[in-house]
Amino acid sequence: MTFDEVVEIILGNTLGVDASDEPGKKDFIIKDDMVATGREALTYLINELKDNYAPTIEMTQEQYNYFKWLRDTNDSLFQAFLTVSYNENELSLFSELDLTQAWLHPETVEVVDNDV
């Protein structure tokens, strides 16, 4: 399950129903101690976790195609790093951390326009 899927479940959108219309469901509650609770607080927490543990890696279509080729033709991340580090290529702009994240969790890669 992805972070976005959890947010969808919390918001009730998986069934195509606006959960805020359901009795007893409130989007945002502030208790006496000024701590936010409810669905808004949960979605905020999940989005913070997503930003920290599964950040989006933005790649152009050319970068993504090269990354996908590396992933499909190499048996290990180490071999792919050797290919990237010894050659000037589409992925040389990315840190090893970004490439590792994309390798382990390709769902975090977002293809963007070439002017990024």
C-alpha positions in Angstrom: 0.0 0.0 0.0 1.3 3.5 -0.9 1.1 6.6 1.2 -1.4 8.1 -1.4 -3.7 5.0 -1.0 -3.7 5.5 2.8 -4.7 9.1 2.3 -7.5 8.0 0.0 -8.8 5.6 2.6 -8.7 8.2 5.3 -10.6 10.7 3.1 -13.1 8.0 2.2 -12.5 8.5 -1.5 -11.9 4.8 -2.3 -15.7 4.2 -2.5 -16.4 7.4 -4.4 -18.2 8.8 -1.4 -17.5 12.1 0.3 -16.9 10.9 3.8 -17.4 14.4 5.2 -21.1 14.0 4.5 -21.3 10.9 6.8 -22.7 11.5 10.3 -20.1 11.8 13.0 -17.2 12.4 10.6 -15.4 15.7 10.9 -12.4 16.8 8.8 -10.7 18.8 11.5 -11.1 18.9 15.3 -9.0 21.1 17.6 -9.0 19.8 21.2 -8.6 22.1 24.2 -4.8 21.6 24.1 -4.7 23.0 20.5 -3.7 19.6 19.0 -5.3 18.9 15.6 -6.9 15.5 15.3 -9.1 13.8 12.8 -8.7 13.1 9.1 -6.8 16.4 8.3 -4.2 15.7 10.9 -3.8 12.1 9.7 -3.4 13.2 6.1 -0.8 15.8 7.2 1.1 13.2 9.1 1.1 10.7 6.2 2.2 13.4 3.7 5.1 14.3 6.0 6.1 10.6 6.2 5.8 10.4 2.4 8.0 13.5 1.9 10.6 12.0 4.3 10.6 8.3 3.4 9.3 8.2 -0.2 10.1 11.5 -1.8 9.2 12.0 -5.4 12.1 11.8 -7.8 11.4 14.0 -10.9 12.9 12.8 -14.2 12.4 13.8 -17.7 11.1 11.1 -20.1 14.7 10.6 -21.5 16.1 10.2 -17.9 13.3 7.8 -17.0 13.8 5.7 -20.2 17.5 5.4 -19.4 16.8 4.6 -15.7 14.3 1.9 -16.8 16.8 0.5 -19.3 19.5 0.3 -16.5 17.0 -1.3 -14.1 16.0 -3.9 -16.7 19.5 -4.8 -18.0 21.5 -4.8 -14.7 21.2 -7.5 -12.0 22.1 -5.2 -9.2 22.0 -1.6 -8.2 25.8 -1.7 -7.8 26.3 -2.6 -11.5 23.9 0.2 -12.5 25.9 2.7 -10.3 29.1 1.7 -12.0 27.5 2.3 -15.4 26.2 5.7 -14.3 29.4 6.8 -12.5 31.8 6.0 -15.4 29.7 7.5 -18.1 28.3 11.0 -18.6 24.6 10.3 -19.1 21.1 11.3 -18.3 21.3 10.2 -14.7 24.6 11.7 -13.7 22.7 14.7 -12.3 21.1 12.6 -9.6 22.6 11.7 -6.3 23.2 8.1 -5.3 20.5 8.5 -2.7 17.9 9.6 -5.3 18.9 6.8 -7.6 18.7 4.2 -4.8 15.3 5.5 -3.9 14.1 5.3 -7.5 15.7 1.8 -7.8 14.0 0.4 -4.7 10.7 2.3 -5.2 10.1 3.1 -8.9 6.6 4.3 -8.0 8.2 7.4 -6.5 9.5 8.5 -10.0 7.5 11.2 -11.6 8.1 12.0 -15.3 8.1 15.8 -15.9 8.7 18.1 -18.8 12.2 18.5 -20.2 12.6 22.1 -18.8 13.1 20.7 -15.2 
